[in-house]
Amino acid sequence: MTNSLGAPGRILVLGGGSDIGQAIAARFVEDGGVQQVVLAGRRPGDMAERFDARRPQDDAAGTAQVATVDYDATQPGAAAKAIAAASADGDVDLIVVAAGVLGTDEHNRLAHRATELLGINLVAAVEAVMEAIDRFEAQGHGRLVVLSSVAGLRVRGGLATYGASKAGLDAFCRAMQQRLAGAGVDLLIVRPGFVHSAMTDGLPPAPFATDPASVAADVAAAVAAGRAVVWSPPVLRWVFAILRNLPEPIWRRVSGR
Ligand SMILES: NC(=O)c1ccc[n+]([C@@H]2O[C@H](COP(=O)([O-])OP(=O)(O)OC[C@H]3O[C@@H](n4cnc5c(N)ncnc54)[C@H](OP(=O)(O)O)[C@@H]3O)[C@@H](O)[C@H]2O)c1
């Protein structure tokens, strides 16, 4: 249950091995009030071990427990099952939708690879958002944190399928926020730029590259302020205000495609 200061008591991370998802959960643990973090993913032992290494060793009460549940985004009904499993001992107060894949050049050229990526980043993420909202509406409260990306704000050729998946997810979440107005359920859209994580390991960093802990700090501040969208780092909001409006020939040149 969310405490009197608004801190979530139980957090579920869908894509529980995600560097960014884990950093967000660890940040709330550090801020205090979290009783349980439930990591939902395909590799329970690895997820829990990595979270233990990441979490603050001196968190407020030192009592946040870590549990794992199965979650494979490609399986039908996966989000509903993970949310139900995480809720077995009481309400989940905050759900982070973090599972995602960046893909390779193949995902932009081969139809079956493109649909595979869209199935994880868009179809399963939309399913997760809807299942989380259903749960939160039934329990009367809850916060969703959804990992979108600046890559969806203006999609470039080299990231066509990934960018399209995030554009779709971002647009869907924007529309859901209209439906949720006044319902006691909050949805925060997170738009990070390049983040040093397992997903980007070995890739040349983009301008304004950041790290999972910094994204988590931006998310925590946005949740506290009750904001609908957070850019990470915040300067990207202004950078993309320009990039989104560039004429196509200039965009192609600056985006490298
Ligand atoms: N890193 C960036 O630059 C960046 C920027 C903007 C937005 N984002 C978004 O932020 C989110 C988290 O990314 P990250 O940087 O933390 O990357 P990450 O560490 O690679 O995390 C991605 C997670 O997604 C999980 N996943 C992939 N396919 C799955 C499936 N079928 N079922 C369940 N889980 C699955 C992976 O699990 P396994 O370990 O089992 O593969 C992994 O734990 C993603 O949605 C990403 O698109 C990232």
The ligand as an SDF file (V2000), in Angstrom:
LIG
                    3D

 48 52  0  0  0  0  0  0  0  0999 V2000
   18.9550    1.8140  -23.1180 N   0  0  0  0  0  0  0  0  0  0  0  0
   18.4730    2.8310  -23.7950 C   0  0  0  0  0  0  0  0  0  0  0  0
   19.2230    3.6270  -24.4300 O   0  0  0  0  0  0  0  0  0  0  0  0
   16.9920    3.1050  -23.8070 C   0  0  0  0  0  0  0  0  0  0  0  0
   16.5570    4.3660  -24.2500 C   0  0  0  0  0  0  0  0  0  0  0  0
   15.1940    4.6220  -24.2830 C   0  0  0  0  0  0  0  0  0  0  0  0
   14.2920    3.6720  -23.8820 C   0  0  0  0  0  0  0  0  0  0  0  0
   14.7460    2.4500  -23.4690 N   0  0  0  0  0  0  0  0  0  0  0  0
   13.7370    1.4710  -23.1080 C   0  0  0  0  0  0  0  0  0  0  0  0
   13.8450    1.1900  -21.7230 O   0  0  0  0  0  0  0  0  0  0  0  0
   13.4350   -0.1580  -21.4640 C   0  0  0  0  0  0  0  0  0  0  0  0
   14.4960   -0.8690  -20.6500 C   0  0  0  0  0  0  0  0  0  0  0  0
   15.6930   -0.9100  -21.4170 O   0  0  0  0  0  0  0  0  0  0  0  0
   17.1240   -1.1150  -20.7490 P   0  0  0  0  0  0  0  0  0  0  0  0
   18.0100   -0.0730  -21.2790 O   0  0  0  0  0  0  0  0  0  0  0  0
   16.9890   -1.3010  -19.2880 O   0  0  0  0  0  0  0  0  0  0  0  0
   17.5700   -2.4630  -21.4600 O   0  0  0  0  0  0  0  0  0  0  0  0
   17.8930   -3.9170  -20.8580 P   0  0  0  0  0  0  0  0  0  0  0  0
   18.7070   -3.8110  -19.6440 O   0  0  0  0  0  0  0  0  0  0  0  0
   18.3860   -4.6850  -22.0180 O   0  0  0  0  0  0  0  0  0  0  0  0
   16.4490   -4.4230  -20.4270 O   0  0  0  0  0  0  0  0  0  0  0  0
   15.5070   -4.9320  -21.3210 C   0  0  0  0  0  0  0  0  0  0  0  0
   14.7960   -6.0440  -20.6010 C   0  0  0  0  0  0  0  0  0  0  0  0
   13.7220   -6.5140  -21.4240 O   0  0  0  0  0  0  0  0  0  0  0  0
   13.6200   -7.8950  -21.1940 C   0  0  0  0  0  0  0  0  0  0  0  0
   12.9360   -8.5890  -22.2680 N   0  0  0  0  0  0  0  0  0  0  0  0
   13.2340   -8.6250  -23.5830 C   0  0  0  0  0  0  0  0  0  0  0  0
   12.3930   -9.4540  -24.2190 N   0  0  0  0  0  0  0  0  0  0  0  0
   11.5540   -9.9480  -23.2760 C   0  0  0  0  0  0  0  0  0  0  0  0
   10.4810  -10.8700  -23.2920 C   0  0  0  0  0  0  0  0  0  0  0  0
   10.0760  -11.4680  -24.4330 N   0  0  0  0  0  0  0  0  0  0  0  0
    9.8500  -11.1570  -22.1410 N   0  0  0  0  0  0  0  0  0  0  0  0
   10.2360  -10.5960  -20.9830 C   0  0  0  0  0  0  0  0  0  0  0  0
   11.2640   -9.7330  -20.8930 N   0  0  0  0  0  0  0  0  0  0  0  0
   11.9070   -9.4070  -22.0270 C   0  0  0  0  0  0  0  0  0  0  0  0
   15.0570   -8.3720  -21.1300 C   0  0  0  0  0  0  0  0  0  0  0  0
   15.0600   -9.6200  -20.4780 O   0  0  0  0  0  0  0  0  0  0  0  0
   16.2160  -10.7120  -20.7310 P   0  0  0  0  0  0  0  0  0  0  0  0
   17.3100  -10.2500  -19.8490 O   0  0  0  0  0  0  0  0  0  0  0  0
   15.5470  -11.9880  -20.3040 O   0  0  0  0  0  0  0  0  0  0  0  0
   16.5470  -10.6630  -22.1890 O   0  0  0  0  0  0  0  0  0  0  0  0
   15.7030   -7.2540  -20.3170 C   0  0  0  0  0  0  0  0  0  0  0  0
   15.6820   -7.5410  -18.9570 O   0  0  0  0  0  0  0  0  0  0  0  0
   13.1660   -0.7920  -22.8240 C   0  0  0  0  0  0  0  0  0  0  0  0
   11.7840   -0.7430  -23.1080 O   0  0  0  0  0  0  0  0  0  0  0  0
   13.9070    0.1310  -23.7810 C   0  0  0  0  0  0  0  0  0  0  0  0
   13.3360    0.1140  -25.0750 O   0  0  0  0  0  0  0  0  0  0  0  0
   16.0660    2.1490  -23.3990 C   0  0  0  0  0  0  0  0  0  0  0  0
  1  2  1  0
  2  3  2  0
  2  4  1  0
  4  5  1  0
  4 48  2  0
  5  6  2  0
  6  7  1  0
  7  8  2  0
  8  9  1  0
  8 48  1  0
  9 10  1  0
  9 46  1  0
 10 11  1  0
 11 12  1  0
 11 44  1  0
 12 13  1  0
 13 14  1  0
 14 15  2  0
 14 16  1  0
 14 17  1  0
 17 18  1  0
 18 19  2  0
 18 20  1  0
 18 21  1  0
 21 22  1  0
 22 23  1  0
 23 24  1  0
 23 42  1  0
 24 25  1  0
 25 26  1  0
 25 36  1  0
 26 27  1  0
 26 35  1  0
 27 28  2  0
 28 29  1  0
 29 30  1  0
 29 35  2  0
 30 31  1  0
 30 32  2  0
 32 33  1  0
 33 34  2  0
 34 35  1  0
 36 37  1  0
 36 42  1  0
 37 38  1  0
 38 39  2  0
 38 40  1  0
 38 41  1  0
 42 43  1  0
 44 45  1  0
 44 46  1  0
 46 47  1  0
M  CHG  2   8   1  16  -1
M  END
$$$$
